[in-house]
C-alpha cells in the first residue's frame, strides 16, 4: 500500500514551504534533509515524485549533488500551496 504523501517524511506542502523559506531559491538535498531532520536518501524518492508531478525542477551535478527548485507552475500557484 502506498503511504499518504502527507504522512511521508516531507509532505509536498512542507517541501514547497521549505524551498520558499530557504535563503536561496535553489536548494540541495542535504539542505532539505536538515529541514526535515532525516537522511538525504530518505527524501530522494519523494522529491523525484514532486518532479514527476510538475512541482519541482531538478538538476544532478556530477552524479552526486542534486539541486531542487520550484517549477514555474508551482510558483504561479504558490498561494494555493501556502494556504
N, C-alpha and C positions, 0 to 999 in steps of 0.2 A: 504494500500500500504506500502510495506517495504521501509524504507528510504535507500538511497545510503549509504553504510558503510563509505564512505569517508566524508559524511556530518554529521556523528554522533559526539558525544562529544569527542570521542577519535578514530580517524581513525586508522585502523590497522597499517599503516606505522608509524604513530606517537607513537603508543604504543610500537612498536619494537624499535624505536629510544629512547624513554624514558627509556626502560629497558637497552639498550646498554649503554646509558649515565649515568645510575644510579651508585652510589658509590659501590654497591654490585650487583652481578648477579641475586639475588632473591629479589623481591620487594613485599610489601603488597599492598592491595587495597587502603589504605589511602595514601600511597606514590604516587601512580598513580593518584589518585583523586586530590592531591595537584598539580601535574604537569599539569593537565588539568583544574584546578580551578572549579571542580564540586564536588558534594557529592559522596562518595563511592558507594552508591546504584545506582547512575546513570551509573556507569561503569560496574557493575557486568554482565549484560546480554551480553554486547559487549565482555567482557573478556572470558566468557564461550563460546561464538561463536568462538573466536580465539583458544580456547582449542579444540573445535569440528573440527576446520579447520586444526589442527595439528601445529599451530604456537606457542602456549603457552602450558606449563605444569602448573598444579595447585595442591596445597595441602591445604586442610582445616584442621585447628588445633583447636581442642576442640569446634568445631561448631561455632566459631566466627571469628577467624583470617584466612585470605586467603592469601596464598603466590603464586606468579606467576613468571615464568622464561621462557626464550626462549627454545623451543624444539630443539633437536639436528638437526632436519630437517631445522628449521628456521635459526639456527646458520650456517649450511652448505650453505644456500642460502643468507647469510647476505648481500653480495654485491648487490644482486637483491633488497633486502628490502630497502637499504640505498641509492639507486640511486637518 
